[in-house]
Amino acid sequence: MKTYTPSFILLTMALAVGLTATGCGRKTPKPEAAKEKAPEELALIIRAMPADWRNFERRLSVQGTLESKVFAHVAARTDGNLDTLWVDRGDAVVAGETPLFQIDPISRQNALTIAQQNLAVAQASLKVAKASSDKIKAEARKAQLDFERYERLHQEGNISPSEFESADVARAQAEAGVAVAKAQVDLAERQVKQAEANLAIAEKNLADAKVVAPISGRVSARLAEPGEQMFVGKVVLRIDDTSQVEAAAFLPAQYYGEVEPGQTKFRLQIGNQDAGMHTVTYRSPTINPTLRTFEIKGLLKEAGPAAVPGQMATLTIVFETRRALGVPAEAVLTRAGETVVFVVEDGRAVARKVQTGLVNDGWTEIVAGLEPTDVTVTEGQTQLHEGMAVDIQAAD
């Protein structure tokens, strides 16, 4: 049997009294305690701005190339050895003045000399034929006069028939000689013309041996070197007139009827640089049946120093321009299959069903459903629902 000390007994009694007083740890609620107040409705912080009137474009952007409007592939006009080449890439040339290259001039100079001599011989032969013709014509007149005299004497019976016949034969021979002389003169004249034609050909061949610039511009390509054998049509140089540059691009076939040369405009961008607004000057007369595309070109005016032939560029063809009410594209949402924009009315979000149109540069055209005075939500709109309280935050 255990024995408890007096202090232990006193401690046990004190604990029992404490538990009875506290009711095992539970507090009795005081009837006068005040009830807690319900919290106020929180407003979503958003950003908003009024709808704005803007210019919207129906347009198409395509990659294109800048080209020289006027250029020339200068080819050899005659066969032979490329004797001299006077220009190089980058050289400026003037139409009709700057010599470019020369092909085998010595043989053509010799041919010209021979043609000149042949003409001189033909002209001398013509002079001889004309002099001989004049002589034969004089003899023919004498034979005709003798025949007429012998004819009168024969009628008078003063000469024999044999003498009259001799005079008649002499007259006929003289007339034949005149005909021959005339034919010889005609032949000599034709020989002169032939010699003149040969001389012209020789002069042309010699002139073709030396080629001058057909257009003004700069040499952009050199495709042959001195010593090479040339043939008619072989390209030696390319010249580009860099003062006239045009932009060229290919568009899908469905836009063919909407492009009108002289009227349709396009915006040009070279790299990151805006090169201005220009007009379509050419539309290909046919559509490529394989690619289903067609070519357009536009002559550039005041496009800046970046408008260099061979440069790539972006052409934005503008088919239609109209001024309309617009909102930032991110403000337009789709809710329950409908296109809506949230506007702020009396501190609350209201969903407006809208009809949209063109989208340009981050803005969406609103065809119907908004008024110019409507303040549209541009940030936070994805978290909104109808009637939700909002607080518009000022822009930074």
C-alpha positions in Angstrom: 0.0 0.0 0.0 1.3 3.4 -1.2 1.7 6.2 1.2 1.0 9.8 0.0 2.6 12.9 1.5 0.4 15.9 2.6 1.8 18.1 -0.1 0.8 15.7 -2.9 -2.7 15.5 -1.4 -3.1 19.3 -1.4 -1.9 19.6 -5.0 -4.4 17.0 -6.2 -7.3 18.8 -4.5 -6.3 22.1 -6.1 -6.3 20.6 -9.6 -9.8 19.2 -9.1 -11.2 22.5 -8.0 -9.6 24.2 -11.1 -11.1 21.7 -13.6 -14.6 22.1 -12.1 -14.4 25.9 -12.4 -13.3 25.9 -16.0 -15.7 23.3 -17.2 -13.0 21.2 -18.9 -11.6 24.1 -20.9 -14.8 25.4 -22.7 -15.7 29.1 -22.4 -19.3 30.2 -22.2 -20.1 32.8 -24.9 -21.0 36.2 -23.7 -24.5 37.3 -25.0 -23.3 40.9 -25.5 -20.6 40.0 -28.1 -21.0 42.1 -31.3 -21.5 40.4 -34.7 -18.6 41.0 -37.4 -19.4 43.3 -40.4 -19.5 41.8 -44.0 -16.5 42.9 -46.2 -17.1 45.4 -49.0 -17.1 44.2 -52.7 -13.5 44.5 -54.2 -13.1 46.2 -57.6 -10.8 44.7 -60.3 -8.0 47.1 -61.3 -8.0 47.6 -65.1 -6.8 49.9 -67.8 -9.2 51.4 -70.3 -9.4 54.0 -73.1 -12.1 55.5 -75.4 -12.7 54.0 -78.8 -10.8 55.9 -81.5 -11.4 56.9 -85.1 -8.6 55.6 -87.3 -7.8 54.8 -90.9 -8.1 51.1 -91.7 -6.8 49.5 -94.9 -7.6 46.3 -96.7 -4.1 45.4 -97.8 -1.7 42.7 -98.8 2.1 42.6 -98.0 4.4 40.6 -100.2 8.2 40.4 -100.7 9.5 42.0 -103.9 12.7 43.1 -105.6 14.0 46.4 -106.8 15.0 46.5 -110.4 16.4 48.9 -112.9 13.6 50.0 -115.2 16.1 50.5 -118.1 19.0 48.2 -118.5 20.9 46.7 -121.4 22.8 43.4 -122.1 25.5 44.6 -124.5 26.4 41.8 -126.8 28.9 41.3 -129.6 27.6 42.4 -133.0 30.2 40.5 -135.0 32.4 37.4 -134.8 36.1 37.6 -133.9 38.6 38.1 -131.2 37.7 40.6 -128.4 40.5 43.0 -129.0 39.9 45.8 -126.4 37.6 46.3 -123.4 37.6 49.9 -122.2 35.2 49.8 -119.2 34.9 47.8 -115.9 32.2 47.2 -113.3 31.0 50.4 -111.7 32.1 52.7 -114.5 29.6 55.4 -115.6 28.8 55.4 -119.3 26.9 57.9 -121.5 24.6 56.7 -124.3 26.1 57.1 -127.8 29.4 58.4 -126.5 31.3 56.1 -124.2 33.2 53.3 -126.1 32.8 49.9 -124.5 34.8 47.3 -126.4 36.2 46.5 -129.9 36.3 43.1 -131.8 39.0 42.4 -134.4 39.1 45.8 -136.1 42.1 45.2 -138.4 40.5 42.5 -140.6 37.4 44.7 -140.9 39.4 47.7 -141.8 41.1 45.7 -144.6 37.7 44.5 -145.8 36.6 48.1 -145.9 39.6 49.1 -148.0 38.8 46.3 -150.5 35.2 47.4 -150.7 36.3 50.9 -151.4 38.5 49.8 -154.2 35.8 47.6 -155.7 33.5 50.5 -155.8 36.1 52.7 -157.5 36.6 49.9 -160.2 32.8 49.6 -160.7 32.5 53.4 -161.1 35.3 53.4 -163.7 33.7 50.6 -165.6 30.4 52.5 -165.6 32.2 55.5 -167.2 33.7 53.2 -169.8 30.3 51.7 -170.6 28.7 55.1 -170.9 31.4 56.4 -173.2 31.2 53.2 -175.4 27.4 53.7 -175.4 27.7 57.3 -176.7 30.1 56.1 -179.4 27.7 53.3 -180.6 24.8 55.7 -180.5 26.7 58.1 -182.8 27.5 55.3 -185.2 23.9 54.2 -185.1 22.8 57.7 -186.2 25.3 57.6 -189.1 24.0 54.2 -190.2 20.4 55.5 -190.0 21.2 58.5 -192.2 23.0 56.3 -194.7 20.1 53.9 -194.8 17.6 56.8 -195.5 19.8 58.1 -198.3 20.3 54.7 -199.9 16.5 54.2 -199.6 15.8 57.3 -201.6 18.4 56.3 -204.2 17.0 52.9 -204.4 13.5 54.2 -205.0 15.0 56.4 -207.7 16.8 53.5 -209.2 20.2 55.0 -208.8 21.7 52.1 -206.8 21.6 48.4 -207.0 19.5 46.3 -204.6 22.6 44.8 -203.2 23.9 48.2 -202.1 20.5 49.1 -200.5 20.5 45.8 -198.6 24.0 46.5 -197.3 22.9 49.9 -196.0 19.8 48.2 -194.3 22.0 45.6 -192.6 24.4 48.3 -191.4 21.5 50.2 -189.9 20.2 47.0 -188.1 23.6 46.2 -186.8 23.9 49.7 -185.4 20.6 49.5 -183.7 21.7 46.2 -182.1 24.9 47.8 -181.0 22.9 50.5 -179.3 20.9 47.9 -177.4 24.1 46.1 -176.3 25.7 49.4 -175.2 22.6 50.2 -173.2 22.7 46.8 -171.5 26.4 47.3 -170.7 25.7 50.6 -169.1 22.9 49.1 -167.1 25.2 46.3 -165.9 27.9 48.7 -165.0 25.4 50.8 -163.0 24.2 47.7 -161.1 27.8 46.7 -160.4 28.4 50.2 -158.9 25.3 49.7 -156.7 26.6 46.3 -155.7 30.0 47.8 -154.8 28.3 50.5 -152.8 26.3 48.0 -150.9 29.4 45.9 -150.2 31.1 49.1 -149.0 28.2 49.9 -146.7 28.4 46.4 -145.2 32.1 46.7 -144.7 31.6 50.1 -143.0 28.9 48.6 -140.8 31.1 45.6 -139.9 33.9 48.0 -139.0 31.4 50.1 -136.9 30.1 47.0 -135.2 33.6 46.0 -134.2 33.6 49.1 -131.9 30.6 49.2 -129.6 29.5 52.3 -127.7 27.1 52.5 -124.8 23.5 52.1 -125.9 22.1 53.7 -122.7 23.4 55.9 -119.9 24.1 54.3 -116.6 26.7 52.2 -114.9 28.4 48.9 -115.8 27.0 46.3 -113.5 28.5 43.1 -115.0 31.5 42.2 -117.1 31.1 38.8 -118.7 34.1 38.6 -121.1 37.8 39.5 -121.1 40.1 40.6 -123.9 41.4 37.8 -126.0 38.2 35.7 -125.9 36.6 34.6 -129.1 33.3 36.4 -129.7 30.3 35.4 -131.7 27.2 37.5 -132.6 24.9 37.7 -129.6 27.4 36.8 -126.9 26.8 39.2 -124.0 29.9 41.1 -122.9 28.6 43.8 -120.5 25.4 44.7 -118.6 24.5 48.4 -118.0 21.9 49.5 -115.5 20.3 53.0 -115.5 20.2 53.4 -111.7 18.3 56.7 -112.0 15.1 54.8 -112.7 14.3 52.0 -110.2 11.1 50.1 -110.0 9.7 47.6 -107.4 8.5 44.2 -108.7 6.5 41.5 -107.0 4.2 38.6 -107.6 0.6 38.6 -106.2 -1.9 35.7 -105.9 -4.3 35.4 -108.9 -7.4 36.3 -106.8 -6.2 39.9 -106.6 -5.8 40.3 -110.4 -9.0 42.2 -110.9 -8.3 44.6 -107.9 -5.0 45.9 -109.3 -5.3 48.7 -111.7 -2.1 50.2 -113.2 -2.0 54.0 -112.6 -4.5 53.8 -109.7 -3.6 51.1 -107.2 -1.1 52.3 -104.5 1.5 50.4 -102.6 3.6 51.2 -99.5 7.3 50.3 -99.9 9.6 49.3 -97.1 13.3 48.6 -97.6 14.7 46.8 -94.7 13.4 48.7 -91.6 13.1 52.0 -93.6 9.9 53.4 -94.9 10.4 54.3 -98.6 7.1 56.0 -99.2 3.9 55.5 -101.1 4.0 54.6 -104.8 1.7 53.7 -107.7 1.5 50.4 -109.6 2.6 51.2 -113.2 2.5 47.7 -114.7 0.4 44.5 -114.3 1.3 41.5 -116.3 -1.3 40.7 -119.0 -1.5 37.1 -118.0 -1.5 34.9 -114.9 1.1 32.2 -114.6 -1.0 29.0 -115.0 1.4 26.9 -112.8 2.0 29.3 -109.9 -1.3 31.1 -110.2 0.4 34.4 -109.7 0.9 37.6 -111.7 3.6 40.3 -111.7 3.2 43.9 -110.8 5.7 46.8 -111.0 5.8 50.3 -109.8 8.2 53.1 -110.7 9.8 54.6 -107.6 10.0 58.3 -107.1 11.9 59.8 -104.2 12.3 56.4 -102.5 15.6 57.4 -100.9 19.2 56.2 -101.2 18.3 52.7 -100.1 16.4 52.1 -103.4 19.2 50.2 -105.1 18.6 47.7 -107.9 18.8 44.1 -106.5 17.6 45.1 -103.0 14.8 43.2 -101.5 11.8 45.1 -100.3 8.3 44.7 -98.8 5.4 45.9 -100.9 2.1 46.5 -99.1 -0.6 46.9 -101.7 -3.6 48.9 -100.5 -6.9 47.9 -102.1 -9.2 50.0 -99.9 -8.9 52.7 -97.2 -11.7 53.8 -94.9 -12.0 55.7 -91.6 -13.8 53.9 -88.9 -14.1 53.4 -85.1 -11.4 51.1 -83.7 -10.1 49.6 -80.5 -6.9 47.8 -79.6 -7.0 44.2 -80.9 -6.5 42.7 -77.4 -9.7 44.4 -76.3 -11.8 42.1 -78.5 -12.9 38.8 -76.8 -15.0 35.8 -77.7 -17.5 34.9 -75.1 -20.1 32.1 -75.6 -19.4 32.2 -79.3 -20.0 35.9 -79.6 -17.5 38.7 -80.2 -17.6 41.2 -77.3 -15.8 44.2 -76.0 -16.0 45.2 -72.3 -16.8 48.9 -71.7 -17.0 50.7 -68.3 -20.3 52.1 -67.2 -20.8 53.6 -63.7 -17.7 51.7 -62.4 -18.8 48.3 -63.7 -17.9 46.2 -66.7 -20.5 45.8 -69.4 -20.0 43.3 -72.3 -21.0 44.8 -75.6 -21.6 42.5 -78.6 -19.7 44.0 -81.6 -19.2 43.4 -85.3 -15.6 43.7 -86.3 -13.9 44.5 -89.6 -10.3 45.1 -90.6 -7.4 44.6 -88.3 -4.4 46.9 -88.9 -1.3 47.5 -86.8 -2.8 46.1 -83.5 -6.1 47.8 -83.9 -9.5 46.2 -84.8 -12.2 48.0 -86.8 -15.6 48.1 -85.0 -18.3 48.1 -87.6 -21.2 48.0 -85.2 -21.8 47.8 -81.4 -19.7 50.7 -80.0 -20.1 54.4 -79.7 -17.2 56.9 -79.9 -17.8 57.8 -76.2 -17.5 54.2 -75.0 -14.5 53.5 -72.7 -13.2 50.1 -73.6 -11.2 47.9 -71.3 -7.7 47.2 -72.8 -6.0 45.4 -69.8 -7.6 43.0 -67.4 -10.5 42.3 -69.8 -9.9 38.5 -69.8 -10.8 38.4 -66.0 -14.0 40.3 -66.3 -17.6 39.2 -66.3 -20.9 41.1 -66.7 -21.5 43.7 -64.0 -18.2 43.3 -62.3 -16.9 46.3 -60.4 -13.8 47.8 -61.9 -11.3 50.4 -61.0 -9.6 52.2 -63.9 -5.8 52.6 -63.4 -4.2 55.7 -64.9 -1.7 55.0 -67.7 2.0 55.3 -66.8 
